[in-house]
């Protein structure tokens, strides 16, 4: 049975990171209201420090994300389901919590004070931004398997 860790192999990793980073960029772009302004401002500030920060962060977090989602991938593989995105819909809260745990651990290593502060200030809003995107993230992973 294939394992999500296969997405860390050369070629697959780059393509997977690119697609997840594009999803993150699209997710940020469609945010609105005060939360959207805050998120867009924080991401804009981060991009001024490093224009490729989304892809770099995605690349750094990918091994942990895959490890967190591996049990669900194995459930999916053992099932008759054909779309990992649809498979995770009833489990999107669980997936979101796993993703936020990875992000929280990574945030502890941020050595740029402004980025660390921005993450802490937006962390409370993150779940409602991330959860609707869980099926698309799962589809991206499935596409590259």
N, C-alpha and C positions, 0 to 999 in steps of 0.2 A: 504494500500500500504506500502510495507517495506521501511524503511529509512536507509540510510548509517550508521547512528549512531548505528544501531544494531551491527556493526562490532566492537564496543567498549565493547561489553559484554565479560565476561570471556570465554576463549577458543577461540572465534572468533578473539579477539584482538591479542592474541599471534601469532596465525597462520597468520593473515593478516600482522602483523609487520614483521614476519620472511620472508614472501614472498616479501614484499616491500623492506626490507633490502637486500635480495638476488638480487633483480632487481638493486638496487643501486650499489651493489658490482660488478655485471656483467657490468653495464654501465661504471663504473670507469675503469674496466679492459680492456674494448675494446677501450678506448680513445687512440689516437695516436698523433704524432706531438708534437709541443711545448706546446699546450694546454693540451694534454694528459699527458705529463711529469709533468706539473705544477699541474694538478688535482691529479694525482697519488702520487706526492710528498706531497701535502697537506693532502690527505687522509692517507697516510702512517704515516705522523707526528702525525695526530690526533689519529691514532690507537696505536701509541706508548704511548700516554697519557692514552688511554682506548681502549683496543682491541675490545670492544663491542659498540663503539661509534655510529656506523651506526644504529644498532638496537635501541639503546637508543634514538637517535635523531628522528628516525622514530616513535617510541612509543610516544615521547613527541609531535610531530607535527600531529599525526594521527587525533585527534579530530578536529583540525582546517582544515586539508585537507578535511576531510569528510564533514564538514560544508560548505566549499567552493564549493565542487562538488555536494552537495545535489540537487540544482536546476537542474543540468544536469541529475542527476539520476532520478529525477521525470519526466523530459521530456522523458527520455528513457523508464521509466515504462509506461508512457502514450502512447508511440508509439508502432508500430508493430515490432520494431527491437528486435533481439534476442542476439546480441553481443554488450555489452557496449563498448568494445574496438573499434569496427568498428563505433559505434555510435559517439564516440568522435573525430574520425579522422578529420572531417571538422571543428571541434571546438578545435583542438589541440592547437592553439595559445591562445585561451581563457583559456583553462585548464592550459597551461604553465604559463601564467600570474598569474593565481590564485595560483598555486603552488609556484611560485617565491615570491609572496606577503607573503605567509605563511613563507617561508624560510627567507625572509628579516626581518619579525617581530621576528622570533626566533633568528636570528643572533644578533639582538639588545641586547639579554640577555646573549650572550656568555661572560663569565668572564675570559677566557684564552686569553690573548693578541695575542699570536701567531695564534690561531684559528680564532680570529676575523679578524686579518690582512689577513690571507689566504683567508677567505671568501670574504672580500672586493676586494682583488686583482683578484679573479676568477669570481666574480659576473657577469661581463660583458660577459663572455663566457658561462654562465650557461644555458641561454635560448636555445642555439643551441645544448647543450648536453641533456637537459631535454625533449624538444619537441618531438624528435623521439621515446621516451619511453612512451609517454602519452597513446597510445593504450594498451600497456602491463600493465601499472598501472591500467587502467580501467578494463582490463580483470581479474587482481588479485582481485580487489574489487568485481567484479561480481561473481567470483568463490566462494568467502567467504560469499556471501549473502544468 
